[in-house]
Amino acid sequence: MTPPENKNLVQENKELIQEVLKA
């Protein structure tokens, strides 16, 4: 996995975690 893809996945994961915490 290339670093840019990894950064994007980390960003998506953070957003998903925020959604779960809000729920």
C-alpha distance matrix in Angstrom:
0.0 3.8 6.6 8.5 6.6 6.6 10.2 11.1 10.4 12.4 15.0 15.4 15.8 18.4 20.2 20.3 21.7 24.3 25.3 25.8 27.8 30.0 30.8
3.8 0.0 3.8 5.6 5.4 6.3 8.9 10.2 10.8 12.5 14.5 15.6 16.6 18.6 20.4 21.1 22.6 24.7 26.0 26.9 28.6 30.6 31.8
6.6 3.8 0.0 3.8 5.4 4.9 6.2 8.6 9.8 10.4 12.3 14.2 15.1 16.5 18.5 19.8 20.8 22.7 24.4 25.5 26.8 28.7 30.3
8.5 5.6 3.8 0.0 3.8 5.3 5.1 6.3 8.7 9.9 10.7 12.4 14.2 15.5 16.8 18.4 20.0 21.4 22.9 24.5 25.9 27.4 29.0
6.6 5.4 5.4 3.8 0.0 3.8 5.4 5.1 6.2 8.6 9.9 10.5 12.2 14.3 15.4 16.3 18.2 20.1 21.1 22.4 24.3 25.8 27.1
6.6 6.3 4.9 5.3 3.8 0.0 3.8 5.4 5.1 6.2 8.7 9.9 10.4 12.3 14.3 15.2 16.3 18.5 20.0 20.9 22.4 24.4 25.8
10.2 8.9 6.2 5.1 5.4 3.8 0.0 3.8 5.4 5.1 6.2 8.6 9.8 10.6 12.5 14.2 15.3 16.7 18.6 20.0 21.1 22.8 24.6
11.1 10.2 8.6 6.3 5.1 5.4 3.8 0.0 3.8 5.4 5.1 6.2 8.6 9.9 10.7 12.3 14.2 15.5 16.7 18.4 20.0 21.3 22.9
10.4 10.8 9.8 8.7 6.2 5.1 5.4 3.8 0.0 3.8 5.4 5.0 6.0 8.6 9.9 10.3 12.1 14.2 15.2 16.3 18.1 19.9 21.0
12.4 12.5 10.4 9.9 8.6 6.2 5.1 5.4 3.8 0.0 3.8 5.4 5.0 6.2 8.7 9.8 10.4 12.4 14.3 15.2 16.4 18.4 20.1
15.0 14.5 12.3 10.7 9.9 8.7 6.2 5.1 5.4 3.8 0.0 3.8 5.4 5.1 6.4 8.7 9.9 10.8 12.6 14.4 15.4 16.8 18.8
15.4 15.6 14.2 12.4 10.5 9.9 8.6 6.2 5.0 5.4 3.8 0.0 3.8 5.4 5.1 6.1 8.6 9.9 10.6 12.4 14.2 15.4 16.7
15.8 16.6 15.1 14.2 12.2 10.4 9.8 8.6 6.0 5.0 5.4 3.8 0.0 3.8 5.4 5.0 6.1 8.6 9.8 10.4 12.1 14.2 15.3
18.4 18.6 16.5 15.5 14.3 12.3 10.6 9.9 8.6 6.2 5.1 5.4 3.8 0.0 3.8 5.5 5.1 6.3 8.7 9.9 10.5 12.4 14.4
20.2 20.4 18.5 16.8 15.4 14.3 12.5 10.7 9.9 8.7 6.4 5.1 5.4 3.8 0.0 3.8 5.4 5.1 6.3 8.8 9.9 10.6 12.6
20.3 21.1 19.8 18.4 16.3 15.2 14.2 12.3 10.3 9.8 8.7 6.1 5.0 5.5 3.8 0.0 3.8 5.4 5.0 6.3 8.6 9.9 10.7
21.7 22.6 20.8 20.0 18.2 16.3 15.3 14.2 12.1 10.4 9.9 8.6 6.1 5.1 5.4 3.8 0.0 3.8 5.4 5.1 6.1 8.6 9.9
24.3 24.7 22.7 21.4 20.1 18.5 16.7 15.5 14.2 12.4 10.8 9.9 8.6 6.3 5.1 5.4 3.8 0.0 3.8 5.4 5.1 6.1 8.7
25.3 26.0 24.4 22.9 21.1 20.0 18.6 16.7 15.2 14.3 12.6 10.6 9.8 8.7 6.3 5.0 5.4 3.8 0.0 3.8 5.5 5.2 6.3
25.8 26.9 25.5 24.5 22.4 20.9 20.0 18.4 16.3 15.2 14.4 12.4 10.4 9.9 8.8 6.3 5.1 5.4 3.8 0.0 3.8 5.4 5.2
27.8 28.6 26.8 25.9 24.3 22.4 21.1 20.0 18.1 16.4 15.4 14.2 12.1 10.5 9.9 8.6 6.1 5.1 5.5 3.8 0.0 3.8 5.5
30.0 30.6 28.7 27.4 25.8 24.4 22.8 21.3 19.9 18.4 16.8 15.4 14.2 12.4 10.6 9.9 8.6 6.1 5.2 5.4 3.8 0.0 3.8
30.8 31.8 30.3 29.0 27.1 25.8 24.6 22.9 21.0 20.1 18.8 16.7 15.3 14.4 12.6 10.7 9.9 8.7 6.3 5.2 5.5 3.8 0.0
